[in-house]
Amino acid sequence: MMNMTDLIEAMCADANSPADDDIDEQKAIKTGIKAVISSIAEKELSPRQRECLKMKYYEKMNQEQIAESLNLSQPTVSRHISAAIRKMRKILFYCVKALKAANKSWIETLY
């Protein structure tokens, strides 16, 4: 079974540790990311990028193992992984921004 935690953590790597009052918002954001991450990978990444990410995060292979399996060089695998993560972070930035705005709007309706 795939381990989404590592991939989601990689996508959120630039976020600071949440303050106690931000924990629920962080949980909501991670839930939102989990809901769209597979679709983003499927629609926005090349087949090779998806395969490299799948092998790294789901199959827990290192770059040398991925390179050997796909008959690629390790630097090529590294570029595919880096480009995929960069592309997903860019898209997820907007998803997180939308989730934060929706969460703020929802909270304001409560008060």
C-alpha positions in Angstrom: 0.0 0.0 0.0 1.2 3.5 -0.8 2.6 5.8 1.9 1.1 9.2 1.2 2.6 10.7 4.4 6.1 11.1 2.9 4.8 12.7 -0.2 2.5 15.1 1.6 5.3 16.0 3.9 7.5 16.7 0.9 4.8 18.9 -0.6 4.4 20.8 2.7 8.1 21.0 3.5 8.2 24.8 3.4 5.4 25.2 6.0 6.5 26.2 9.6 5.5 24.1 12.6 1.9 25.1 13.5 1.1 27.0 16.6 -1.5 25.2 18.9 -4.4 27.2 17.5 -3.3 26.4 13.9 -3.4 22.6 14.3 -7.0 22.2 13.0 -6.2 24.4 10.0 -3.1 22.3 9.3 -5.2 19.1 9.5 -7.7 20.6 7.1 -5.0 21.6 4.7 -3.4 18.1 4.8 -6.9 16.5 4.3 -7.4 18.8 1.3 -4.0 17.9 -0.1 -4.7 14.2 0.3 -8.0 14.7 -1.7 -6.3 16.2 -4.7 -2.7 14.9 -4.8 -3.4 11.8 -6.9 -5.4 13.8 -9.4 -2.7 16.4 -9.7 -0.1 13.7 -10.2 -2.2 12.0 -12.8 -3.1 15.1 -14.8 -0.1 17.3 -14.4 3.0 15.1 -14.3 4.6 13.2 -17.1 4.4 9.4 -17.0 8.1 9.2 -16.1 7.7 11.8 -13.3 4.8 9.8 -11.9 6.7 6.5 -12.1 9.7 8.0 -10.3 7.6 9.5 -7.5 5.7 6.2 -7.1 8.9 4.3 -6.8 10.4 6.7 -4.4 7.4 7.4 -2.1 5.2 4.3 -2.4 7.8 1.6 -3.0 10.5 3.3 -0.9 13.2 2.9 -3.5 16.3 5.1 -3.5 17.3 7.0 -6.6 19.9 4.4 -7.6 17.3 1.6 -7.4 14.9 3.6 -9.4 17.5 4.4 -12.1 18.4 0.7 -12.4 14.8 -0.3 -12.6 13.9 2.2 -15.3 17.3 1.9 -17.1 18.0 5.6 -16.5 20.9 7.4 -14.9 20.6 8.5 -11.2 20.9 12.2 -12.2 18.0 11.8 -14.6 15.9 10.2 -11.9 16.8 13.0 -9.6 15.7 15.6 -12.2 12.4 13.8 -12.7 11.7 13.7 -9.0 12.7 17.3 -8.4 10.7 18.6 -11.4 7.6 16.6 -10.2 7.8 17.9 -6.7 8.4 21.5 -7.9 5.4 21.3 -10.2 3.2 19.8 -7.5 4.3 22.3 -4.9 3.4 25.1 -7.4 -0.1 23.7 -7.9 -0.6 22.8 -4.2 0.3 26.4 -3.2 -2.9 27.6 -4.9 -4.9 24.7 -3.4 -3.6 25.6 0.1 -4.4 29.3 -0.5 -8.0 28.4 -1.5 -8.4 26.1 1.5 -7.2 28.8 3.9 -9.6 31.3 2.3 -12.5 28.8 2.5 -11.6 27.9 6.1 -11.5 31.5 7.1 -14.8 32.2 5.4 -16.4 29.2 7.1 -15.1 30.2 10.6 -16.4 33.7 10.1 -19.9 32.3 9.6 -19.7 30.7 13.0 -19.2 33.9 14.8 
